[in-house]
Amino acid sequence: MTVTLLYSPFEKGNKEAAEAAAKLLFEAGAQVQCLKGMLDLPFLKQIAGKEIYRADAALVLGGDGFIMHNAKNCAHRNTPVRGINRGHLGYLADGEEFTAEEAERLVARSFYTEERMMLQVQRNDEISAALNDVVLMREGIAGVVEIEVLSDGESVGIYRCDGVLVATPTGSTAYSLSAGGSVVDPALSCLCFTPVCPHSLSAKPIIFAPEKKLTLRNISRRERRLSYSCDGEKPGVLLYGEELTVTAGREKVRFIRMNQSSFCATLHKKLSEIG
């Protein structure tokens, strides 16, 4: 079994934790590979570029942002991902430590996988993927913007607000939750629309079927440049009159789970840790 090992180099102790995990995997019989130059162990296979995501499984050590970024790349190759939390919340992770028993179970494929839908976001010919959400916001720190939202070409409404977002069920417990959106079981497939700070008594979150195509149109004459971002990465600009289209993506992320854990138990545990 080939296992890709990835870790965030920006947190103290991550390199040492990755080296320990690599040794456990090697002792369990795995062929372990990592990005070239990240670890210096004699049994490691050094891989450059995107080919690192081609493996039987990936072990990712880091916070939610790091796990999410690498999980999306793994999804392109249908590689399942085991996340180990080395950050703050660790909502996407499946544990805090990686043990010898877990290494043996991983190599023996004694685990189950949990599929999570992604979004496909398109602006003109530019296509991006989002595991959590796509957010369309004003560029400045002040001023209300106007965004028209359509579902399969039919107008849902015009929103005067700070911005809008569309989340997956996985992302429903992230920014969408803070903006007043619904919490959705990640086993479902749907598009979760949430206006951010709307200047209205009637603007509410809406859950759309996964077959729908949502269009977010910039009709703000005052704030003509809006900023959008998928999972908080690489912000882009949406000019006046331009549109973002958001649909359910074809690819899915597969997270490795060692033990059965209910959605409600995970929700209460993780969110109670932040108050």
SEPAZA-414677 format. One record per residue (C-alpha): x, y negated, z negated. Coordinates in Angstrom, 1 decimal. Each point is the difference from the previous one (the first is absolute). Last residue first. Layout:
<rec><c1>X</c1><c2>Y</c2><c3>Z</c3></rec>
...
# end
This chain:
<rec><c1>-17.8</c1><c2>-28.1</c2><c3>-23.3</c3></rec>
<rec><c1>2.8</c1><c2>1.0</c2><c3>2.3</c3></rec>
<rec><c1>0.4</c1><c2>3.5</c2><c3>-1.4</c3></rec>
<rec><c1>-3.8</c1><c2>0.4</c2><c3>-0.1</c3></rec>
<rec><c1>0.1</c1><c2>-0.2</c2><c3>3.8</c3></rec>
<rec><c1>2.2</c1><c2>3.0</c2><c3>0.4</c3></rec>
<rec><c1>-1.7</c1><c2>2.3</c2><c3>-2.4</c3></rec>
<rec><c1>-3.6</c1><c2>-1.0</c2><c3>0.7</c3></rec>
<rec><c1>0.5</c1><c2>0.4</c2><c3>3.8</c3></rec>
<rec><c1>1.9</c1><c2>3.3</c2><c3>-0.3</c3></rec>
<rec><c1>-2.7</c1><c2>1.5</c2><c3>-2.2</c3></rec>
<rec><c1>-2.7</c1><c2>-1.3</c2><c3>2.3</c3></rec>
<rec><c1>1.6</c1><c2>1.4</c2><c3>3.1</c3></rec>
<rec><c1>0.4</c1><c2>3.4</c2><c3>-1.5</c3></rec>
<rec><c1>3.4</c1><c2>1.7</c2><c3>-0.4</c3></rec>
<rec><c1>1.0</c1><c2>3.4</c2><c3>1.4</c3></rec>
<rec><c1>3.7</c1><c2>0.7</c2><c3>-0.4</c3></rec>
<rec><c1>3.0</c1><c2>0.0</c2><c3>2.3</c3></rec>
<rec><c1>-1.4</c1><c2>-2.6</c2><c3>2.5</c3></rec>
<rec><c1>1.8</c1><c2>-0.8</c2><c3>3.3</c3></rec>
<rec><c1>-1.4</c1><c2>-3.0</c2><c3>1.7</c3></rec>
<rec><c1>-1.0</c1><c2>0.2</c2><c3>3.7</c3></rec>
<rec><c1>-0.4</c1><c2>-3.3</c2><c3>1.8</c3></rec>
<rec><c1>-2.5</c1><c2>0.0</c2><c3>2.9</c3></rec>
<rec><c1>0.4</c1><c2>-0.8</c2><c3>3.6</c3></rec>
<rec><c1>-2.9</c1><c2>-1.0</c2><c3>2.3</c3></rec>
<rec><c1>-0.5</c1><c2>-3.4</c2><c3>-1.7</c3></rec>
<rec><c1>-3.4</c1><c2>-1.3</c2><c3>-1.1</c3></rec>
<rec><c1>-0.7</c1><c2>-3.3</c2><c3>1.8</c3></rec>
<rec><c1>1.0</c1><c2>-3.6</c2><c3>-0.5</c3></rec>
<rec><c1>0.0</c1><c2>-2.6</c2><c3>2.8</c3></rec>
<rec><c1>1.7</c1><c2>-3.3</c2><c3>-0.6</c3></rec>
<rec><c1>-1.2</c1><c2>-2.9</c2><c3>2.0</c3></rec>
<rec><c1>1.3</c1><c2>-3.3</c2><c3>1.5</c3></rec>
<rec><c1>-2.1</c1><c2>-3.2</c2><c3>0.3</c3></rec>
<rec><c1>2.3</c1><c2>-2.1</c2><c3>-2.2</c3></rec>
<rec><c1>3.3</c1><c2>1.8</c2><c3>-0.4</c3></rec>
<rec><c1>0.7</c1><c2>3.2</c2><c3>-1.9</c3></rec>
<rec><c1>3.6</c1><c2>0.1</c2><c3>-1.3</c3></rec>
<rec><c1>1.9</c1><c2>3.0</c2><c3>-1.3</c3></rec>
<rec><c1>1.3</c1><c2>1.1</c2><c3>-3.3</c3></rec>
<rec><c1>2.6</c1><c2>2.8</c2><c3>0.0</c3></rec>
<rec><c1>-1.2</c1><c2>2.3</c2><c3>-2.9</c3></rec>
<rec><c1>-2.6</c1><c2>-0.7</c2><c3>-2.7</c3></rec>
<rec><c1>-1.8</c1><c2>3.2</c2><c3>0.8</c3></rec>
<rec><c1>-0.9</c1><c2>-1.3</c2><c3>3.4</c3></rec>
<rec><c1>0.3</c1><c2>-3.8</c2><c3>0.1</c3></rec>
<rec><c1>-1.9</c1><c2>-2.9</c2><c3>1.5</c3></rec>
<rec><c1>0.7</c1><c2>-3.8</c2><c3>0.0</c3></rec>
<rec><c1>-2.4</c1><c2>-2.6</c2><c3>1.3</c3></rec>
<rec><c1>0.8</c1><c2>-2.9</c2><c3>2.2</c3></rec>
<rec><c1>-2.8</c1><c2>-2.4</c2><c3>1.0</c3></rec>
<rec><c1>-0.7</c1><c2>-1.1</c2><c3>-3.6</c3></rec>
<rec><c1>-2.4</c1><c2>-2.8</c2><c3>0.9</c3></rec>
<rec><c1>-1.8</c1><c2>1.6</c2><c3>3.0</c3></rec>
<rec><c1>-0.4</c1><c2>3.3</c2><c3>-1.7</c3></rec>
<rec><c1>-1.6</c1><c2>2.4</c2><c3>2.4</c3></rec>
<rec><c1>2.6</c1><c2>2.8</c2><c3>-0.5</c3></rec>
<rec><c1>-1.8</c1><c2>3.3</c2><c3>1.0</c3></rec>
<rec><c1>0.1</c1><c2>3.2</c2><c3>-2.1</c3></rec>
<rec><c1>-1.4</c1><c2>2.8</c2><c3>2.1</c3></rec>
<rec><c1>-1.1</c1><c2>3.3</c2><c3>-1.6</c3></rec>
<rec><c1>-0.3</c1><c2>3.1</c2><c3>2.1</c3></rec>
<rec><c1>-2.3</c1><c2>2.6</c2><c3>-1.7</c3></rec>
<rec><c1>0.5</c1><c2>3.7</c2><c3>0.1</c3></rec>
<rec><c1>1.3</c1><c2>0.0</c2><c3>-3.6</c3></rec>
<rec><c1>-3.4</c1><c2>-1.1</c2><c3>-1.3</c3></rec>
<rec><c1>0.0</c1><c2>-3.5</c2><c3>-1.6</c3></rec>
<rec><c1>0.1</c1><c2>-0.9</c2><c3>-3.7</c3></rec>
<rec><c1>-0.9</c1><c2>-3.7</c2><c3>-0.6</c3></rec>
<rec><c1>1.3</c1><c2>-2.4</c2><c3>-2.7</c3></rec>
<rec><c1>-2.2</c1><c2>-2.9</c2><c3>-0.8</c3></rec>
<rec><c1>-0.6</c1><c2>-3.6</c2><c3>1.3</c3></rec>
<rec><c1>-3.3</c1><c2>-1.1</c2><c3>-1.4</c3></rec>
<rec><c1>0.9</c1><c2>-2.7</c2><c3>-2.6</c3></rec>
<rec><c1>2.5</c1><c2>-1.7</c2><c3>2.5</c3></rec>
<rec><c1>3.4</c1><c2>-1.7</c2><c3>0.1</c3></rec>
<rec><c1>1.7</c1><c2>3.4</c2><c3>0.4</c3></rec>
<rec><c1>3.0</c1><c2>0.7</c2><c3>-2.3</c3></rec>
<rec><c1>1.3</c1><c2>2.9</c2><c3>2.1</c3></rec>
<rec><c1>-2.6</c1><c2>1.8</c2><c3>2.1</c3></rec>
<rec><c1>0.0</c1><c2>3.8</c2><c3>-0.2</c3></rec>
<rec><c1>-0.5</c1><c2>2.6</c2><c3>2.7</c3></rec>
<rec><c1>0.6</c1><c2>3.7</c2><c3>-0.8</c3></rec>
<rec><c1>0.2</c1><c2>2.2</c2><c3>3.1</c3></rec>
<rec><c1>-0.9</c1><c2>3.6</c2><c3>-0.6</c3></rec>
<rec><c1>1.4</c1><c2>3.5</c2><c3>-0.4</c3></rec>
<rec><c1>-0.5</c1><c2>1.7</c2><c3>-3.4</c3></rec>
<rec><c1>2.5</c1><c2>2.0</c2><c3>-2.0</c3></rec>
<rec><c1>1.4</c1><c2>-3.3</c2><c3>-1.3</c3></rec>
<rec><c1>-3.1</c1><c2>-0.5</c2><c3>-2.2</c3></rec>
<rec><c1>-1.0</c1><c2>-3.7</c2><c3>0.4</c3></rec>
<rec><c1>0.3</c1><c2>-2.9</c2><c3>-2.4</c3></rec>
<rec><c1>-2.1</c1><c2>-2.8</c2><c3>1.3</c3></rec>
<rec><c1>1.5</c1><c2>-3.5</c2><c3>0.7</c3></rec>
<rec><c1>0.2</c1><c2>-2.8</c2><c3>-2.5</c3></rec>
<rec><c1>3.2</c1><c2>-1.7</c2><c3>1.3</c3></rec>
<rec><c1>2.2</c1><c2>1.9</c2><c3>-2.5</c3></rec>
<rec><c1>-1.5</c1><c2>3.3</c2><c3>1.1</c3></rec>
<rec><c1>0.7</c1><c2>-0.9</c2><c3>3.7</c3></rec>
<rec><c1>3.6</c1><c2>-0.8</c2><c3>-0.9</c3></rec>
<rec><c1>0.6</c1><c2>3.6</c2><c3>-1.2</c3></rec>
<rec><c1>-2.6</c1><c2>2.5</c2><c3>-1.1</c3></rec>
<rec><c1>-1.8</c1><c2>0.0</c2><c3>3.3</c3></rec>
<rec><c1>3.3</c1><c2>0.6</c2><c3>1.8</c3></rec>
<rec><c1>-0.4</c1><c2>3.7</c2><c3>-0.1</c3></rec>
<rec><c1>-3.6</c1><c2>-0.3</c2><c3>1.1</c3></rec>
<rec><c1>1.4</c1><c2>-1.9</c2><c3>2.9</c3></rec>
<rec><c1>-0.1</c1><c2>-3.8</c2><c3>-0.1</c3></rec>
<rec><c1>-1.2</c1><c2>-2.9</c2><c3>2.2</c3></rec>
<rec><c1>0.8</c1><c2>-3.4</c2><c3>-1.3</c3></rec>
<rec><c1>-1.3</c1><c2>-3.5</c2><c3>0.2</c3></rec>
<rec><c1>1.4</c1><c2>-3.5</c2><c3>-0.6</c3></rec>
<rec><c1>-0.1</c1><c2>-3.1</c2><c3>-2.2</c3></rec>
<rec><c1>-3.7</c1><c2>-0.3</c2><c3>0.8</c3></rec>
<rec><c1>-2.7</c1><c2>-1.3</c2><c3>2.3</c3></rec>
<rec><c1>-1.3</c1><c2>3.2</c2><c3>1.5</c3></rec>
<rec><c1>-2.0</c1><c2>0.3</c2><c3>3.2</c3></rec>
<rec><c1>-2.2</c1><c2>3.0</c2><c3>0.1</c3></rec>
<rec><c1>-0.4</c1><c2>3.6</c2><c3>1.1</c3></rec>
<rec><c1>-0.2</c1><c2>-0.9</c2><c3>3.7</c3></rec>
<rec><c1>-0.5</c1><c2>3.0</c2><c3>2.3</c3></rec>
<rec><c1>2.9</c1><c2>1.0</c2><c3>2.2</c3></rec>
<rec><c1>0.5</c1><c2>3.4</c2><c3>-1.5</c3></rec>
<rec><c1>0.0</c1><c2>-1.7</c2><c3>-3.4</c3></rec>
<rec><c1>0.9</c1><c2>-3.7</c2><c3>0.1</c3></rec>
<rec><c1>1.6</c1><c2>-2.3</c2><c3>-2.5</c3></rec>
<rec><c1>0.3</c1><c2>-3.7</c2><c3>0.5</c3></rec>
<rec><c1>2.7</c1><c2>-1.8</c2><c3>-1.9</c3></rec>
<rec><c1>0.0</c1><c2>-3.6</c2><c3>-1.3</c3></rec>
<rec><c1>2.8</c1><c2>-1.3</c2><c3>-2.2</c3></rec>
<rec><c1>-0.1</c1><c2>-2.0</c2><c3>-3.2</c3></rec>
<rec><c1>2.9</c1><c2>-2.2</c2><c3>-0.9</c3></rec>
<rec><c1>3.0</c1><c2>0.3</c2><c3>-2.3</c3></rec>
<rec><c1>3.1</c1><c2>2.1</c2><c3>-0.4</c3></rec>
<rec><c1>0.8</c1><c2>0.1</c2><c3>3.7</c3></rec>
<rec><c1>-0.1</c1><c2>3.0</c2><c3>2.5</c3></rec>
<rec><c1>-3.6</c1><c2>0.8</c2><c3>-0.5</c3></rec>
<rec><c1>-0.8</c1><c2>3.7</c2><c3>-0.3</c3></rec>
<rec><c1>-0.6</c1><c2>3.2</c2><c3>2.0</c3></rec>
<rec><c1>0.8</c1><c2>3.1</c2><c3>-2.0</c3></rec>
<rec><c1>0.4</c1><c2>3.6</c2><c3>1.4</c3></rec>
<rec><c1>-0.3</c1><c2>2.7</c2><c3>-2.6</c3></rec>
<rec><c1>1.5</c1><c2>3.0</c2><c3>-1.8</c3></rec>
<rec><c1>1.3</c1><c2>2.6</c2><c3>2.5</c3></rec>
<rec><c1>0.4</c1><c2>-2.6</c2><c3>2.8</c3></rec>
<rec><c1>1.2</c1><c2>0.6</c2><c3>3.6</c3></rec>
<rec><c1>0.9</c1><c2>-2.6</c2><c3>2.6</c3></rec>
<rec><c1>-0.7</c1><c2>-0.6</c2><c3>3.7</c3></rec>
<rec><c1>1.1</c1><c2>-3.0</c2><c3>2.0</c3></rec>
<rec><c1>-1.6</c1><c2>-0.3</c2><c3>3.4</c3></rec>
<rec><c1>-2.5</c1><c2>-2.7</c2><c3>-0.9</c3></rec>
<rec><c1>-0.2</c1><c2>0.2</c2><c3>-3.8</c3></rec>
<rec><c1>-0.7</c1><c2>3.6</c2><c3>-1.0</c3></rec>
<rec><c1>-0.3</c1><c2>1.7</c2><c3>-3.4</c3></rec>
<rec><c1>-0.4</c1><c2>3.7</c2><c3>-0.4</c3></rec>
<rec><c1>-1.0</c1><c2>1.0</c2><c3>-3.5</c3></rec>
<rec><c1>1.2</c1><c2>3.0</c2><c3>-1.9</c3></rec>
<rec><c1>-1.9</c1><c2>3.0</c2><c3>-1.5</c3></rec>
<rec><c1>1.4</c1><c2>2.0</c2><c3>-2.9</c3></rec>
<rec><c1>0.4</c1><c2>3.8</c2><c3>0.0</c3></rec>
<rec><c1>0.8</c1><c2>1.9</c2><c3>-3.3</c3></rec>
<rec><c1>2.4</c1><c2>2.9</c2><c3>0.3</c3></rec>
<rec><c1>0.3</c1><c2>3.1</c2><c3>-2.1</c3></rec>
<rec><c1>3.0</c1><c2>1.5</c2><c3>-1.6</c3></rec>
<rec><c1>1.9</c1><c2>3.3</c2><c3>-0.2</c3></rec>
<rec><c1>2.0</c1><c2>-0.6</c2><c3>3.2</c3></rec>
<rec><c1>2.8</c1><c2>2.3</c2><c3>-1.3</c3></rec>
<rec><c1>2.4</c1><c2>-2.9</c2><c3>0.4</c3></rec>
<rec><c1>-2.3</c1><c2>-2.4</c2><c3>-1.8</c3></rec>
<rec><c1>-0.7</c1><c2>2.5</c2><c3>-2.7</c3></rec>
<rec><c1>3.7</c1><c2>0.5</c2><c3>-0.6</c3></rec>
<rec><c1>0.6</c1><c2>-3.7</c2><c3>-0.2</c3></rec>
<rec><c1>-3.0</c1><c2>-0.5</c2><c3>-2.3</c3></rec>
<rec><c1>1.5</c1><c2>2.6</c2><c3>-2.4</c3></rec>
<rec><c1>3.4</c1><c2>-1.7</c2><c3>0.1</c3></rec>
<rec><c1>-1.6</c1><c2>-3.3</c2><c3>-1.0</c3></rec>
<rec><c1>-0.8</c1><c2>-3.3</c2><c3>1.7</c3></rec>
<rec><c1>-1.1</c1><c2>-2.7</c2><c3>-2.4</c3></rec>
<rec><c1>-2.7</c1><c2>-2.7</c2><c3>-0.1</c3></rec>
<rec><c1>-2.7</c1><c2>1.9</c2><c3>1.9</c3></rec>
<rec><c1>-2.3</c1><c2>0.2</c2><c3>3.0</c3></rec>
<rec><c1>0.6</c1><c2>-3.5</c2><c3>1.3</c3></rec>
<rec><c1>-2.5</c1><c2>-2.1</c2><c3>1.9</c3></rec>
<rec><c1>-1.2</c1><c2>-1.9</c2><c3>-3.1</c3></rec>
<rec><c1>3.5</c1><c2>-0.5</c2><c3>-1.3</c3></rec>
<rec><c1>-0.7</c1><c2>-3.0</c2><c3>-2.1</c3></rec>
<rec><c1>3.4</c1><c2>-1.5</c2><c3>-0.7</c3></rec>
<rec><c1>2.8</c1><c2>1.6</c2><c3>2.1</c3></rec>
<rec><c1>1.9</c1><c2>3.2</c2><c3>0.0</c3></rec>
<rec><c1>-3.0</c1><c2>2.2</c2><c3>0.6</c3></rec>
<rec><c1>0.7</c1><c2>3.2</c2><c3>1.8</c3></rec>
<rec><c1>-1.9</c1><c2>0.4</c2><c3>3.3</c3></rec>
<rec><c1>-0.3</c1><c2>3.3</c2><c3>1.8</c3></rec>
<rec><c1>-0.7</c1><c2>-0.5</c2><c3>3.7</c3></rec>
<rec><c1>-1.3</c1><c2>2.3</c2><c3>2.8</c3></rec>
<rec><c1>1.6</c1><c2>-0.3</c2><c3>3.4</c3></rec>
<rec><c1>-2.6</c1><c2>-0.4</c2><c3>2.8</c3></rec>
<rec><c1>2.7</c1><c2>-1.7</c2><c3>2.2</c3></rec>
<rec><c1>-1.7</c1><c2>-3.4</c2><c3>0.3</c3></rec>
<rec><c1>-1.3</c1><c2>0.5</c2><c3>-3.6</c3></rec>
<rec><c1>3.6</c1><c2>0.0</c2><c3>-1.2</c3></rec>
<rec><c1>0.4</c1><c2>-3.6</c2><c3>1.1</c3></rec>
<rec><c1>-3.2</c1><c2>-0.9</c2><c3>-1.9</c3></rec>
<rec><c1>1.2</c1><c2>1.9</c2><c3>-3.1</c3></rec>
<rec><c1>3.3</c1><c2>-1.9</c2><c3>0.1</c3></rec>
<rec><c1>-1.6</c1><c2>-3.5</c2><c3>-0.3</c3></rec>
<rec><c1>-2.5</c1><c2>1.3</c2><c3>-2.6</c3></rec>
<rec><c1>2.6</c1><c2>1.6</c2><c3>-2.2</c3></rec>
<rec><c1>2.1</c1><c2>-3.2</c2><c3>0.0</c3></rec>
<rec><c1>-3.0</c1><c2>-2.2</c2><c3>-0.8</c3></rec>
<rec><c1>-1.2</c1><c2>2.4</c2><c3>-2.7</c3></rec>
<rec><c1>3.3</c1><c2>0.0</c2><c3>-1.8</c3></rec>
<rec><c1>2.9</c1><c2>2.3</c2><c3>0.7</c3></rec>
<rec><c1>1.2</c1><c2>3.5</c2><c3>0.5</c3></rec>
<rec><c1>-1.3</c1><c2>1.7</c2><c3>3.2</c3></rec>
<rec><c1>0.3</c1><c2>3.8</c2><c3>0.5</c3></rec>
<rec><c1>-0.9</c1><c2>0.8</c2><c3>3.6</c3></rec>
<rec><c1>-1.2</c1><c2>3.4</c2><c3>1.3</c3></rec>
<rec><c1>0.5</c1><c2>2.4</c2><c3>2.9</c3></rec>
<rec><c1>2.2</c1><c2>-2.7</c2><c3>1.7</c3></rec>
<rec><c1>0.0</c1><c2>-2.7</c2><c3>2.7</c3></rec>
<rec><c1>0.0</c1><c2>-3.2</c2><c3>-1.9</c3></rec>
<rec><c1>3.8</c1><c2>-0.4</c2><c3>0.1</c3></rec>
<rec><c1>-0.4</c1><c2>0.0</c2><c3>3.8</c3></rec>
<rec><c1>-0.9</c1><c2>-3.7</c2><c3>-0.4</c3></rec>
<rec><c1>3.6</c1><c2>-1.2</c2><c3>-0.2</c3></rec>
<rec><c1>3.1</c1><c2>1.9</c2><c3>-1.0</c3></rec>
<rec><c1>0.2</c1><c2>3.4</c2><c3>-1.8</c3></rec>
<rec><c1>2.6</c1><c2>1.3</c2><c3>-2.4</c3></rec>
<rec><c1>-0.4</c1><c2>3.6</c2><c3>-1.0</c3></rec>
<rec><c1>0.8</c1><c2>0.5</c2><c3>-3.6</c3></rec>
<rec><c1>2.1</c1><c2>2.9</c2><c3>-1.3</c3></rec>
<rec><c1>3.1</c1><c2>-2.0</c2><c3>-0.7</c3></rec>
<rec><c1>-1.7</c1><c2>-2.8</c2><c3>-2.0</c3></rec>
<rec><c1>0.5</c1><c2>-3.7</c2><c3>0.8</c3></rec>
<rec><c1>-3.4</c1><c2>-1.7</c2><c3>0.0</c3></rec>
<rec><c1>-1.4</c1><c2>-3.0</c2><c3>1.9</c3></rec>
<rec><c1>2.6</c1><c2>-0.1</c2><c3>2.8</c3></rec>
<rec><c1>-2.1</c1><c2>1.7</c2><c3>2.6</c3></rec>
<rec><c1>-3.6</c1><c2>0.4</c2><c3>-1.0</c3></rec>
<rec><c1>-0.6</c1><c2>3.2</c2><c3>-1.9</c3></rec>
<rec><c1>-0.3</c1><c2>3.7</c2><c3>0.8</c3></rec>
<rec><c1>-0.4</c1><c2>3.0</c2><c3>-2.3</c3></rec>
<rec><c1>-0.2</c1><c2>3.6</c2><c3>1.3</c3></rec>
<rec><c1>-1.9</c1><c2>1.7</c2><c3>-2.8</c3></rec>
<rec><c1>0.9</c1><c2>3.1</c2><c3>-1.9</c3></rec>
<rec><c1>-1.0</c1><c2>-0.9</c2><c3>-3.6</c3></rec>
<rec><c1>3.5</c1><c2>-1.0</c2><c3>-0.8</c3></rec>
<rec><c1>0.0</c1><c2>-2.5</c2><c3>2.9</c3></rec>
<rec><c1>-3.3</c1><c2>-1.4</c2><c3>-1.3</c3></rec>
<rec><c1>1.3</c1><c2>-0.4</c2><c3>-3.5</c3></rec>
<rec><c1>3.2</c1><c2>-1.6</c2><c3>1.2</c3></rec>
<rec><c1>-1.9</c1><c2>-2.5</c2><c3>2.2</c3></rec>
<rec><c1>-2.2</c1><c2>-0.9</c2><c3>-3.0</c3></rec>
<rec><c1>3.0</c1><c2>-0.8</c2><c3>-2.1</c3></rec>
<rec><c1>1.6</c1><c2>-2.1</c2><c3>2.7</c3></rec>
<rec><c1>-3.3</c1><c2>-1.9</c2><c3>0.4</c3></rec>
<rec><c1>-0.3</c1><c2>-0.7</c2><c3>-3.7</c3></rec>
<rec><c1>3.6</c1><c2>-1.3</c2><c3>0.0</c3></rec>
<rec><c1>-0.8</c1><c2>-2.3</c2><c3>3.0</c3></rec>
<rec><c1>-3.2</c1><c2>-1.2</c2><c3>-1.7</c3></rec>
<rec><c1>1.7</c1><c2>-1.0</c2><c3>-3.2</c3></rec>
<rec><c1>-0.5</c1><c2>-3.7</c2><c3>0.4</c3></rec>
<rec><c1>-2.6</c1><c2>-0.9</c2><c3>2.7</c3></rec>
<rec><c1>1.0</c1><c2>-1.5</c2><c3>3.3</c3></rec>
<rec><c1>1.3</c1><c2>3.1</c2><c3>1.7</c3></rec>
<rec><c1>-3.6</c1><c2>1.4</c2><c3>0.6</c3></rec>
<rec><c1>0.3</c1><c2>3.7</c2><c3>0.5</c3></rec>
<rec><c1>-0.5</c1><c2>2.4</c2><c3>2.9</c3></rec>
<rec><c1>0.6</c1><c2>3.8</c2><c3>0.1</c3></rec>
<rec><c1>-1.0</c1><c2>1.9</c2><c3>3.1</c3></rec>
<rec><c1>-0.7</c1><c2>3.7</c2><c3>-0.7</c3></rec>
<rec><c1>0.7</c1><c2>2.8</c2><c3>2.5</c3></rec>
<rec><c1>-1.3</c1><c2>3.4</c2><c3>-0.9</c3></rec>
# end
